Amino acid sequence: MIGGGALATVVIAGVVATGIVMSNDDTKGSGEAKGGASGSSAPASAAPGPSFSSVAPLPPPDPNDFIADEKKDRAPLTLDGFFPGAQITVNGRTYAEAAAHSTAACASAAQRALASTLQGSGCDRMFRATYHQDGLAVTVGIAVFGTTAEAQRAKQTSRNIRPLAGKGVGNFCQGGPVCLVTSNQVGRYAYYTSTGYTSGKSVTSGDTKAYRLNNDVADFVFRQIAARGTAQASAAAGAPG
């Protein structure tokens, strides 16, 4: 199923999905000296021109390097850093935040196979938030690992993030309805979505609204993670040598 440029899998809640969503002439001055009373001319002498270093400047830091490994990714990890404010606007659409939560117990924020994967793959922390609009809700979870390789393994195994209820959103994607679940990864971060109707209605393969919400929030999270790399690369470029 192609939705918003991302391959997603629709699965029955509680059943592991098997889809993967994815996401670089020097100018010399011259002078002329005129002779004195004798009227004779003195030879012209050249004024010193500008000098340039023959050493090529270092290339700017690559933002991807800063989010690829915890040894370089030293910016604080916070809920507000990933999910700022009470709402987000993506592609001109605004979604309200119902809840946000973080925990070092990554497995507790996942279901079934994903819980086991996170527990055994070196997940350091999980950040989750739920956004909603017009009877649809999506929980997105960002799992933080030490290295890119760990995040890649976790993304490929399974993708059942546990939905997070909150203000304006009760329990959803639990107990039987068909929901849309996806996974993706950038650097040392793997992120997962679970999208469904708050009424318990199932998501269908042609459900444009569900796919749009899912893809918008996944896109937002990708940009938040990428922004970490850009900010840290800019800081490193401006630091004194």
GICORSUL-V389158 format. One record per residue. N is the residue number from 1. RES is the residue in one small letter. SS is DSSP state (H for helix, E for strand, - for the rest). PSI is psi in radians with two decimals (none if undefined). OMEGA is omega in whole degrees, 0 to 359 (999 if undefined). Layout:
BEGIN
[[N & RES & SS & PSI & OMEGA] [N & RES & SS & PSI & OMEGA]]
END
This chain:
BEGIN
[[1 & m & - & 2.08 & 179] [2 & i & E & 2.09 & 180] [3 & g & E & 2.05 & 178] [4 & g & - & 0.52 & 179] [5 & g & - & 0.13 & 182] [6 & a & E & 2.38 & 178] [7 & l & E & 2.14 & 183] [8 & a & - & 2.87 & 178] [9 & t & E & 2.26 & 175] [10 & v & E & 2.21 & 182] [11 & v & E & 2.78 & 173] [12 & i & E & 2.29 & 183] [13 & a & - & 2.37 & 179] [14 & g & - & -0.12 & 179] [15 & v & - & 2.35 & 184] [16 & v & - & 2.33 & 179] [17 & a & - & 2.89 & 181] [18 & t & - & 0.65 & 179] [19 & g & - & 2.72 & 178] [20 & i & - & 2.24 & 176] [21 & v & - & 2.20 & 174] [22 & m & - & 2.90 & 194] [23 & s & - & none & 999] [24 & n & - & none & 999] [25 & d & - & 1.96 & 181] [26 & d & - & 2.45 & 180] [27 & t & - & 2.21 & 179] [28 & k & - & 2.32 & 177] [29 & g & - & 2.63 & 178] [30 & s & E & 2.64 & 179] [31 & g & E & 2.78 & 179] [32 & e & - & 2.26 & 179] [33 & a & - & 2.27 & 179] [34 & k & - & 2.59 & 183] [35 & g & - & 2.94 & 181] [36 & g & - & -2.48 & 186] [37 & a & - & -0.46 & 183] [38 & s & - & -0.34 & 180] [39 & g & - & 0.01 & 179] [40 & s & - & 2.65 & 180] [41 & s & - & 2.40 & 175] [42 & a & - & 2.66 & 179] [43 & p & - & 2.53 & 180] [44 & a & - & 2.53 & 177] [45 & s & E & 2.48 & 182] [46 & a & E & 2.34 & 174] [47 & a & - & 2.61 & 180] [48 & p & - & 2.36 & 178] [49 & g & - & 3.04 & 180] [50 & p & - & 2.61 & 179] [51 & s & - & 2.56 & 182] [52 & f & - & 2.55 & 179] [53 & s & - & 2.47 & 177] [54 & s & - & -0.02 & 181] [55 & v & - & 2.17 & 180] [56 & a & - & 2.47 & 178] [57 & p & - & 2.66 & 178] [58 & l & - & 2.55 & 177] [59 & p & - & 2.68 & 179] [60 & p & - & 2.66 & 179] [61 & p & - & 2.55 & 178] [62 & d & - & 2.08 & 180] [63 & p & H & -0.56 & 181] [64 & n & H & -0.50 & 179] [65 & d & H & -0.52 & 185] [66 & f & H & -0.34 & 178] [67 & i & - & 0.13 & 182] [68 & a & - & -0.42 & 186] [69 & d & E & 2.44 & 183] [70 & e & - & -0.36 & 180] [71 & k & - & -0.46 & 179] [72 & k & - & -0.43 & 182] [73 & d & - & 1.44 & 189] [74 & r & - & 0.03 & 178] [75 & a & - & 2.62 & 181] [76 & p & - & 2.52 & 175] [77 & l & - & 1.96 & 183] [78 & t & - & 2.75 & 175] [79 & l & H & -0.80 & 180] [80 & d & H & -0.50 & 179] [81 & g & H & -0.63 & 179] [82 & f & H & -0.68 & 185] [83 & f & - & 1.33 & 184] [84 & p & - & 2.47 & 172] [85 & g & - & 3.11 & 182] [86 & a & - & -0.11 & 177] [87 & q & E & 2.86 & 177] [88 & i & E & 2.66 & 176] [89 & t & E & 2.14 & 182] [90 & v & E & 2.23 & 179] [91 & n & - & 0.63 & 178] [92 & g & - & 0.02 & 180] [93 & r & E & 2.44 & 184] [94 & t & E & 2.33 & 180] [95 & y & E & 2.37 & 180] [96 & a & E & 2.51 & 176] [97 & e & E & 2.22 & 179] [98 & a & E & -0.58 & 182] [99 & a & E & 2.74 & 175] [100 & a & E & 2.52 & 185] [101 & h & E & 2.58 & 174] [102 & s & E & 2.63 & 180] [103 & t & E & 2.61 & 174] [104 & a & - & -0.26 & 178] [105 & a & - & 1.34 & 187] [106 & c & H & -0.69 & 183] [107 & a & H & -0.51 & 181] [108 & s & H & -0.28 & 180] [109 & a & H & 0.21 & 182] [110 & a & E & 2.97 & 180] [111 & q & - & 2.54 & 173] [112 & r & H & -2.12 & 188] [113 & a & H & -0.59 & 180] [114 & l & H & -0.65 & 178] [115 & a & H & -0.79 & 179] [116 & s & H & -0.68 & 179] [117 & t & H & -0.83 & 181] [118 & l & H & -0.65 & 181] [119 & q & H & -0.57 & 184] [120 & g & H & 0.05 & 185] [121 & s & - & 0.11 & 177] [122 & g & - & 0.46 & 178] [123 & c & - & 2.23 & 182] [124 & d & - & -0.59 & 181] [125 & r & E & 2.61 & 178] [126 & m & E & 2.26 & 175] [127 & f & E & 2.22 & 179] [128 & r & E & 2.62 & 173] [129 & a & E & 2.61 & 177] [130 & t & E & 2.31 & 176] [131 & y & E & 2.63 & 183] [132 & h & E & 2.80 & 177] [133 & q & E & 2.30 & 173] [134 & d & - & 0.85 & 175] [135 & g & - & 0.03 & 176] [136 & l & E & 2.54 & 179] [137 & a & E & 2.63 & 176] [138 & v & E & 2.32 & 170] [139 & t & E & 2.24 & 177] [140 & v & E & 2.33 & 180] [141 & g & E & 2.31 & 178] [142 & i & E & 1.98 & 179] [143 & a & E & 2.22 & 184] [144 & v & E & 2.20 & 180] [145 & f & - & 3.03 & 180] [146 & g & - & -0.56 & 184] [147 & t & E & 2.88 & 177] [148 & t & H & -0.71 & 182] [149 & a & H & -0.72 & 179] [150 & e & H & -0.74 & 180] [151 & a & H & -0.69 & 179] [152 & q & H & -0.74 & 179] [153 & r & H & -0.74 & 181] [154 & a & H & -0.61 & 179] [155 & k & H & -0.67 & 187] [156 & q & H & -0.35 & 187] [157 & t & H & -0.97 & 182] [158 & s & - & 3.05 & 189] [159 & r & - & 0.53 & 181] [160 & n & - & 1.48 & 175] [161 & i & E & 2.55 & 181] [162 & r & - & 2.15 & 178] [163 & p & - & 2.53 & 183] [164 & l & - & 1.99 & 179] [165 & a & - & 2.81 & 179] [166 & g & E & -2.78 & 183] [167 & k & - & 2.08 & 179] [168 & g & - & -0.08 & 181] [169 & v & E & 2.08 & 176] [170 & g & - & -2.84 & 178] [171 & n & - & 2.29 & 178] [172 & f & - & 2.85 & 182] [173 & c & - & 0.67 & 177] [174 & q & - & 2.51 & 174] [175 & g & - & 0.24 & 173] [176 & g & - & -0.59 & 184] [177 & p & - & 2.66 & 177] [178 & v & E & 2.24 & 180] [179 & c & E & 2.82 & 179] [180 & l & E & 2.13 & 180] [181 & v & E & 2.45 & 180] [182 & t & E & 2.89 & 173] [183 & s & E & 2.68 & 178] [184 & n & E & 3.08 & 183] [185 & q & E & 2.44 & 172] [186 & v & E & 2.19 & 184] [187 & g & - & -2.36 & 182] [188 & r & - & 0.30 & 181] [189 & y & E & 2.25 & 170] [190 & a & E & 2.44 & 180] [191 & y & E & 2.59 & 190] [192 & y & E & 2.59 & 176] [193 & t & E & 2.63 & 172] [194 & s & E & 2.01 & 188] [195 & t & E & 2.30 & 179] [196 & g & E & 3.08 & 179] [197 & y & E & 2.40 & 179] [198 & t & - & -0.32 & 179] [199 & s & - & -0.20 & 183] [200 & g & - & -0.04 & 176] [201 & k & - & 2.56 & 181] [202 & s & - & 2.59 & 174] [203 & v & - & 2.36 & 178] [204 & t & - & 2.92 & 184] [205 & s & - & -0.44 & 180] [206 & g & - & 0.33 & 184] [207 & d & - & 1.59 & 183] [208 & t & H & -0.71 & 182] [209 & k & H & -0.76 & 181] [210 & a & H & -0.77 & 180] [211 & y & H & -0.67 & 180] [212 & r & H & -0.80 & 178] [213 & l & H & -0.84 & 181] [214 & n & H & -0.85 & 183] [215 & n & H & -0.62 & 178] [216 & d & H & -0.82 & 182] [217 & v & H & -0.67 & 176] [218 & a & H & -0.68 & 178] [219 & d & H & -0.72 & 179] [220 & f & H & -0.79 & 181] [221 & v & H & -0.72 & 177] [222 & f & H & -0.78 & 181] [223 & r & H & -0.65 & 179] [224 & q & H & -0.74 & 179] [225 & i & H & -0.79 & 179] [226 & a & H & -0.60 & 180] [227 & a & H & -0.54 & 176] [228 & r & H & -0.78 & 180] [229 & g & H & -0.74 & 181] [230 & t & H & -0.77 & 181] [231 & a & H & -0.75 & 182] [232 & q & H & -0.59 & 177] [233 & a & H & -0.70 & 179] [234 & s & H & -0.72 & 179] [235 & a & H & -0.70 & 180] [236 & a & H & -0.63 & 179] [237 & a & H & -0.55 & 181] [238 & g & H & -0.10 & 180] [239 & a & - & 2.53 & 178] [240 & p & - & 2.50 & 182] [241 & g & - & none & 999]]
END
